[in-house]
Structure formats: structure tokens, C-alpha cells
Amino acid sequence: MKKKGQESVSGASSLIMVIVLIIVLYILFLPTEERRELLEGDYDDDGNRIVNEDEGGNHSLLLESVGRLDYLSRTEFEHDIPSVYLFFKTDADVIKEINPFYIKSGVFDSKNKIIIFKIDDLENTEGLKLSFLAKTHKGRLLIKLNDELIFESKIDTINVDPVDLPKELLKEDNSLEFDVSPVGAAFWKTNEFNLQNIQITGYVTDVSGQESRNVFELTGIEKVNLEKATLKFFADCNPADVGRLDVSVNGHEIFLGIPDCGASSRPIPISDVFLNSGENKIVFKTNKGNYLIDQIKVKTELKEADSITYYFEANETDYQDVIDDVLNTKLRILFVDDEEDKEAILNINGHLTNIDQKREEYTRNIDSWLRKGNNYIEIRPKSTLNIVELEIKLEE
């Protein structure tokens, strides 16, 4: 048997369930607009819905930090470099002329001679020889180069064959010591030499013309968007007389060899890591012969300037709020305030519009272009753009 209190609770629960069921059925049978009004919120006297922040009022559909977008009016550039002439000339030269001197060796008296001479460009000086006339020649003549004996011989003639000065013994500063052999037991004799027309000669190569330096410049846009760079030139030369041609860019070798004389070179690739934004140094160098390098061109090929596209979504509630004029869809682009021309084409869901201004900020209403669900915005730069922020926002 149930108690009286239990019967009261059971009856109240049943009544609540009946009331809830009646309310649900009432809502289901309401017209669509009235049901949406009841479920989604309040409207003002003009029929505009009152939107609370908690219900998704002012909020961003898209917010991006874009950065730099480059505009390329063309994708190929040619940098002309002045012609260069390279020469590698070797001439016989007199390194040192020495005044006549007399040397002797006796039991009670002797005299030698030390000559100091300098070689200005030791690396490019070859085939040094010492030549002289021996007007008086008694005994053996001894010659030392930098304390190393290089000649010891009895001379029987005035005209003496030139004496080689070995390259391995030479320095920038050198000494030649002339001595006469001792008389030995013949104490009454004197060995002596009277030397005249004394010269040190050699072959000196003029390397001042073996290298040529030039400069070309790349813009920042070229460097950032560089896809390919090549060098071409025309070489006027005699293949039988020239040595290797060495070409370098900013200290990096890009060609080493004997080019096709009388013809244009094939395109020589230049790695983008070798190139600088701004000044670039190109050096042509040879170790033999003469070159005329003409029609020198550095060609750069750039990547196509891509547009940038962002995607965003407007859900059913957002879209309906815009249709009902509860919220507005505002596009805002914030540029770096550099006072430069800001030109671009905007494509929003297939609707095109232009930006052409110097101002820092661009805004416009895009209610009529908004779609329910997926949307996109594409920016095609017509000038180099620095975009701080791109925002598409729903606001009252």
C-alpha cells in the first residue's frame, strides 16, 4: 500500500512531463520565423535581432599576418658588363747593373766583393742570369748566391758564359759574393779578376693585366624571387696562345678552362647562394696570353609572382545574421605606413575589386559577396605590398 506522500510526488512528476510535452509540441508547430525568434534570441522594435557577444556577435571570420608580397612587372633581367681585355706579357729585363770591380787573392793580400740586389716581384720573375766580362782572369772564380756556392771555375777568356741564378735560392733581398781561389804554395803569385759589364737579367711577367674586376647589381626583388642566373660572354683569343680563363662571382669560381675562341660561351650557371642583393663582383683572370672578353651579360630569371589566397567559413548563423542585416561583413587590410603606392586586385568568391591608394588602411563592406559555408579571398599584388594584417570581421 502506497503512502500518501509518495502519491503526491508521483502526481507532480506526471504533471511536469505533460507540460513539457505540450511546450515541445507547441514549438514544433510554430511557423519557422516565429520558432527561430523564440529559440535564437530577442529582436528590437524594428525587427532587428539583438545579438549578445556570447551568442557570436562581433567576431573575426579571418585574421592573418600576411607579410610582404612582391610584384614583378617582368620575370627576366639582363645585366650588361663592360668588355675586358686580359693580357699576360713576359719581357726580358735588367734586374741589376753592377759597376766594374777588381778582386784578388795573394799570400799577403786578398780582396772580395759582395753585391746586394733586390727582386721586386719574385713570384713572376724567372730565368735570372749573371753575365760579365773578365778583362783580367787569373785563377779560379768563386761566386756564392745567398751563401750558397753556384759557380767555381777557372776562366781563360774575356767572354764568359752567363751564370744561372737558381730560382730556389732567390729571395726578395739577395747577395752575390765574388771570391778568387788561393795561390797555394806559389806565394809569389796573385790570382786576380777584373770584371766589367756586370748585369743580372731575367724574365719578368707583367701580371697587372691578367685580371679584370667589374660590378653588377641585383635589386632586392630579383634576389628574393631569383629562380635562375647565368653568365654569357664572347671570347676573342687565339687558343694556341692562351691559358685557362678563370671567372668568379663574389669570390666563387663559376668557370675555369679555355673557352671557345671566336664564339659566344654557353650559358654558365651562377648559384643563387653566390649572389647578393645589391653589389656583386665578377672577376675574369688568366695565367697566359691575351683575351678580349666582350658581350658580357648576366641574365636573371625570376619566379612568377604568386597571388596569395586565404579561406574562411561563415556558418549558417553568421550568414543569416548578415542576410538579416544584424551584422555587417567588414574587410580590413592594414599596410605598413611607407607612403608607397599600394595596388592590388582582390578576388572575393569570384568578385573582383581594386586597391589603389597610399593610405595605411583599406576597408570595405563585403556583405553581398559573402557565402554560407566556405569562402575565399585572393590578393594579387600590382605593386610590392607589406601587409601587417588581413581581417574579415562580423560586426554590428
C-alpha positions in Angstrom: 0.0 0.0 0.0 1.4 3.4 -1.0 1.8 6.2 1.4 0.0 9.5 0.8 3.3 11.5 0.3 4.5 9.2 -2.4 1.3 9.6 -4.3 1.7 13.4 -4.3 5.3 13.3 -5.7 4.3 10.9 -8.4 1.4 13.1 -9.5 3.6 16.2 -9.7 6.2 14.5 -11.9 3.5 13.4 -14.3 2.1 16.9 -14.5 5.5 18.3 -15.3 6.1 15.8 -18.1 2.7 16.7 -19.6 3.5 20.4 -19.5 7.0 19.8 -21.2 5.4 17.7 -23.9 2.8 20.4 -24.6 5.5 23.1 -24.9 7.6 20.9 -27.3 4.6 20.2 -29.5 3.7 24.0 -29.5 7.2 24.9 -30.6 7.3 22.3 -33.3 4.1 23.5 -34.8 5.1 27.2 -34.8 6.0 28.9 -38.2 9.7 28.8 -39.0 10.4 32.5 -38.4 8.5 32.5 -35.1 10.3 29.3 -33.9 13.7 30.9 -34.8 12.8 34.1 -33.0 11.8 32.1 -29.9 14.9 29.9 -29.9 17.6 32.3 -31.1 17.0 35.5 -29.3 15.3 38.8 -29.0 14.6 41.4 -31.6 14.2 45.1 -31.3 11.1 47.2 -32.3 12.3 47.4 -35.9 12.5 43.6 -36.2 16.4 43.6 -35.9 17.7 40.8 -33.7 19.5 41.9 -30.6 22.9 40.0 -30.6 24.8 39.2 -27.5 28.6 38.6 -27.5 28.0 35.2 -26.0 25.8 34.3 -29.0 28.6 35.1 -31.5 28.2 38.8 -32.3 31.3 40.8 -33.2 33.9 38.3 -34.2 36.5 37.6 -36.9 36.0 35.1 -39.7 39.6 35.5 -40.8 42.6 37.1 -39.2 46.1 36.7 -40.8 49.5 38.4 -40.7 50.4 38.4 -44.4 53.8 40.0 -44.7 55.5 41.0 -47.9 54.0 40.4 -51.4 56.3 41.3 -54.3 55.0 42.5 -57.7 57.1 41.6 -60.7 56.5 43.6 -63.8 58.7 41.2 -65.7 60.5 37.9 -64.9 63.7 38.3 -66.8 66.5 40.8 -66.5 69.8 41.3 -68.3 72.8 43.0 -66.7 75.4 44.2 -69.2 79.0 44.3 -68.1 81.7 46.3 -69.8 84.2 44.5 -72.1 87.5 43.5 -70.5 91.0 43.0 -72.0 93.3 40.5 -70.3 97.0 40.2 -71.2 99.9 38.2 -69.8 103.1 39.7 -71.0 106.7 38.5 -70.2 109.7 40.6 -71.1 113.4 40.3 -70.6 114.5 42.8 -68.0 117.7 44.0 -66.4 117.3 43.4 -62.6 120.7 44.9 -61.6 123.6 46.7 -63.3 126.9 46.5 -61.4 129.9 48.8 -61.7 133.2 47.2 -62.6 135.3 45.8 -59.7 138.6 44.1 -59.0 139.1 41.2 -56.7 142.3 39.3 -55.9 143.8 36.6 -53.7 147.5 36.5 -52.6 149.5 35.3 -49.7 149.7 38.7 -48.1 146.7 40.4 -49.5 143.2 39.5 -50.7 140.0 41.3 -51.7 136.5 40.0 -52.5 133.2 41.8 -53.5 129.6 41.4 -52.2 126.8 42.7 -54.3 123.3 43.3 -52.9 120.3 43.2 -55.2 116.5 43.1 -54.8 113.8 41.3 -56.8 110.5 43.3 -56.7 108.2 40.5 -57.9 109.9 37.3 -57.1 106.9 35.1 -58.0 106.7 36.5 -61.5 110.4 36.6 -62.2 112.1 33.7 -63.9 115.4 32.7 -65.6 117.8 35.0 -63.8 121.3 35.0 -65.1 124.6 36.8 -64.1 126.7 38.0 -67.1 130.1 39.8 -67.1 133.4 40.2 -68.9 136.6 39.1 -67.3 139.2 41.6 -68.5 141.7 40.1 -66.2 141.3 36.4 -65.3 143.9 34.6 -63.2 142.9 31.7 -61.0 139.5 30.3 -60.3 136.5 32.5 -59.8 134.1 31.6 -57.0 130.5 33.0 -56.8 128.1 32.5 -54.0 124.3 33.3 -54.1 122.9 33.9 -50.6 125.9 32.0 -49.1 125.4 29.0 -51.5 128.3 28.3 -54.0 126.8 28.4 -57.5 130.0 28.9 -59.6 133.6 27.7 -59.3 135.7 27.6 -62.4 139.0 28.7 -64.0 138.4 31.3 -66.6 140.6 31.6 -69.7 138.7 34.1 -71.8 137.3 37.6 -71.5 133.8 36.5 -72.6 132.2 34.2 -70.0 129.0 32.3 -70.4 126.2 33.7 -68.3 125.8 32.1 -64.8 122.4 30.8 -63.9 121.0 32.0 -60.6 118.8 29.1 -59.3 115.2 30.2 -58.5 115.1 28.1 -55.4 118.0 30.1 -53.8 116.5 33.5 -54.7 114.7 35.8 -52.2 113.4 39.3 -52.3 116.7 40.6 -50.9 119.8 38.8 -52.2 123.5 38.8 -52.0 126.2 37.8 -54.6 129.7 37.2 -53.2 132.7 37.1 -55.6 136.0 35.5 -54.5 139.2 34.3 -56.0 140.9 31.0 -55.3 144.0 30.9 -53.1 147.5 30.8 -54.8 148.6 27.9 -52.6 152.3 27.3 -52.5 153.1 29.8 -55.2 153.4 32.6 -52.7 154.9 35.0 -55.2 151.8 34.9 -57.4 148.5 36.8 -57.1 145.2 35.4 -58.5 143.0 38.2 -59.7 139.9 39.2 -61.7 138.8 42.5 -63.2 135.1 42.2 -64.0 133.2 44.6 -66.2 129.8 44.9 -67.9 128.2 43.1 -65.0 124.5 42.5 -65.2 121.7 40.5 -63.6 119.0 39.8 -66.1 115.7 37.8 -66.1 112.3 37.4 -67.5 109.6 39.4 -65.7 105.9 38.8 -66.3 103.6 41.8 -66.1 100.5 40.4 -64.3 98.8 43.8 -63.9 96.6 43.0 -66.9 95.8 39.4 -66.2 92.8 40.2 -64.0 89.8 42.4 -64.5 87.1 43.2 -61.9 83.6 44.5 -62.6 80.4 45.0 -60.7 76.8 44.4 -61.4 73.8 44.9 -59.1 70.7 42.9 -58.3 67.6 44.5 -56.8 66.1 43.1 -53.6 63.1 41.8 -55.6 65.4 40.0 -58.0 67.4 38.3 -55.2 64.3 37.2 -53.2 62.5 35.8 -56.3 65.5 34.5 -58.2 65.0 31.2 -59.9 68.0 31.0 -62.2 71.0 33.1 -63.1 73.5 32.6 -66.0 76.6 34.3 -67.4 77.4 34.6 -71.2 80.3 36.2 -72.9 82.2 36.3 -76.3 85.9 35.4 -76.1 88.3 36.8 -78.7 91.5 34.9 -78.4 94.0 32.5 -80.0 93.6 29.0 -78.5 97.2 28.2 -79.2 98.5 31.2 -77.2 96.2 31.5 -74.2 96.0 29.8 -70.9 92.9 29.0 -68.8 90.3 31.6 -68.2 89.1 31.8 -64.6 85.7 33.5 -63.9 84.4 34.1 -60.3 81.4 35.8 -58.8 81.8 37.3 -55.3 84.9 35.0 -54.8 83.2 31.8 -56.0 84.6 30.2 -59.1 81.9 29.6 -61.8 84.2 28.8 -64.8 87.7 27.5 -65.3 89.0 26.5 -68.7 89.8 27.6 -72.2 86.6 29.0 -73.8 85.7 28.7 -77.4 87.8 31.4 -79.0 85.8 33.5 -81.5 82.4 32.3 -80.2 79.9 33.0 -77.5 80.1 30.9 -74.5 77.3 28.6 -73.4 75.2 29.9 -70.5 77.2 29.4 -67.4 75.0 28.8 -64.3 75.5 31.0 -61.2 74.2 29.6 -58.0 71.8 31.9 -56.2 73.8 31.4 -53.0 76.8 33.2 -54.7 74.7 36.3 -55.4 73.9 39.3 -53.2 71.1 41.8 -53.1 72.9 44.9 -54.3 76.5 44.9 -55.4 78.1 41.7 -56.9 81.7 41.4 -58.1 82.7 39.5 -61.2 86.4 38.7 -61.9 88.0 37.5 -65.1 91.5 36.2 -64.8 94.1 34.3 -67.0 97.6 33.0 -66.5 98.8 33.2 -70.1 98.1 35.0 -73.4 95.7 37.7 -74.4 91.9 37.7 -74.1 89.3 40.2 -75.2 86.1 39.4 -73.3 83.1 41.1 -74.9 79.3 41.0 -74.8 79.3 40.1 -71.1 75.8 39.6 -69.8 74.4 38.2 -66.5 70.8 37.1 -67.1 68.4 36.5 -64.2 65.1 34.6 -64.4 62.6 35.1 -61.6 59.8 33.1 -60.3 56.3 34.1 -61.2 54.8 36.4 -58.6 52.2 34.3 -56.9 49.0 35.7 -55.5 48.0 34.7 -52.0 44.7 33.0 -51.0 43.1 32.6 -47.7 40.0 30.5 -46.9 37.4 31.2 -44.2 33.9 29.9 -43.2 30.6 31.6 -42.5 28.3 29.2 -40.6 24.6 29.3 -41.0 24.1 31.6 -38.1 26.7 34.1 -39.3 25.4 34.1 -42.8 21.8 34.6 -41.7 22.8 37.5 -39.4 24.4 39.2 -42.4 21.3 38.5 -44.6 19.1 39.9 -41.9 21.3 43.0 -41.6 22.0 42.1 -38.0 25.8 42.0 -38.7 28.0 43.5 -41.3 30.9 41.8 -43.0 33.9 44.2 -43.0 37.2 43.6 -44.8 40.2 45.4 -43.3 43.7 45.3 -44.7 46.4 47.1 -42.6 49.6 48.0 -44.6 53.0 49.2 -43.4 52.7 53.0 -43.5 55.5 53.5 -46.0 53.7 56.1 -48.2 54.3 53.9 -51.2 51.7 53.0 -53.8 49.6 50.1 -52.7 48.0 48.5 -55.7 46.3 45.1 -55.8 43.4 43.1 -57.2 41.1 41.5 -54.6 39.1 38.4 -55.6 36.5 37.5 -53.0 34.4 34.5 -54.0 34.9 35.5 -57.7 34.1 39.2 -57.2 36.9 41.4 -58.2 37.8 44.8 -56.9 40.9 47.1 -57.0 43.0 48.6 -54.3 44.9 51.8 -55.4 45.9 54.0 -52.6 48.8 55.3 -50.4 46.9 55.1 -47.2 47.8 52.7 -44.4 44.4 51.0 -44.1 41.9 49.7 -46.6 38.4 48.8 -45.6 35.1 47.9 -47.3 31.8 46.1 -46.7 31.6 42.7 -48.4 28.1 41.6 -47.3 26.9 41.0 -50.8 29.9 38.7 -51.6 29.7 36.5 -48.5 28.6 32.9 -49.0 27.3 30.5 -46.5 29.9 27.9 -45.8 33.3 28.1 -47.4 34.7 31.4 -48.7 38.0 32.7 -50.1 39.9 35.9 -50.6 42.7 36.2 -53.1 45.2 39.1 -53.2 47.0 39.7 -56.5 49.7 42.4 -56.0 50.2 45.1 -58.6 52.9 46.7 -56.5 55.1 45.4 -53.8 52.9 45.2 -50.6 53.8 45.0 -47.0 50.7 43.8 -45.2 50.6 43.9 -41.4 47.2 42.3 -41.0 44.3 41.0 -43.1 40.9 40.7 -41.3 37.4 39.8 -42.2 35.1 40.6 -39.3 31.4 40.4 -38.5 30.3 43.4 -36.5 27.2 45.3 -35.6 
